[in-house]
Amino acid sequence: MIVAVTGPAGSGKTRWIREQIAKDPQPRCYFTPDMDGVCIDRTCLAAEFPELHIRTRGQEAELWALAESGFNVYIELPWYWELSSLEPLLNHLNCRRIAVVPQNDENAQIREWADRIIVGHQGVEMIPELPDDELQIHRGLLTGEIVDWTSLSVFWFELIGGAYGRVKRAKGIFEIASGESIYGDFVLGIANSEFLALDLPRHLEGRPRRFSGFEIVGRDLERSQISATLKDCCLPASHIQHYQQQLQESFAEEQEVFI
């Protein structure tokens, strides 16, 4: 089975794919054409499902081979991609086409494209003043950076509150001083959860090499101010060394007590 999934920003595409992967007994593969190295969704899925095979742009030829060998393949198409540009790949794979849409979405192009329409976040309607064709997108890489948790919390509260523009969708993975990799997720119009720690080993030595970064979608975004504020949230090397030394000593003491 090969399934291609698309839909507007924040409609619940990745959440729907995650639900399918969680209950799928077959070997699974997830593919998305990541942009600019910002790979938030596939990082979260890989952390939750370690056995999941991940493929991205440049590895399209492997999808059919995986499907023939018994894998179920889930292809997530970003909302900002022109569907017509992917038709050669989708036609070659002969995949099912799923559109995950908000409650009152009437996008004719998506409905014509899809074999099946699924309402994503129940009860959430389209925000008329923020149509997808007028949205801006701001991405950034933070790999190697560790952010101060308190500063990040303040920034995130201000961001979703409109301090940096009208935000429809925001998500990010951030490394914090405790050694955890945390995930933040915001969709305008729904009750959003707090930051969640990914199921990854704590990083307690030097700067982390694993991915961290953010993606913000909205209108009138103050991109330079967003980037500058996030930069101010990042800890200097001296602070990182101090926090990591404290954590290592604390874990060592815990192990001694346990023994």
Secondary structure, DSSP 8 states (H G I E B T S, - for coil): -EEEEE-STTSSHHHHHHHHHHH--S-EEEEE--BTTB-HHHHHHHHH-TT-EEEETT-THHHHHHHHTT-EEEEE--TTS-GGGGHHHHHHHT-EEEEEE-TT---HHHHHH-SEEEE-STT----TTS-GGG-EEEEEE-TT--B-HHHHHHHHHHHHTTTTSEEEEEEEEEEBTTS-EEEEEEETTS-----EE-SS----SSS--S--EEEEEEES--HHHHHHHHHHHB--HHHHHHHHHHHHHHHHHHHHHH-
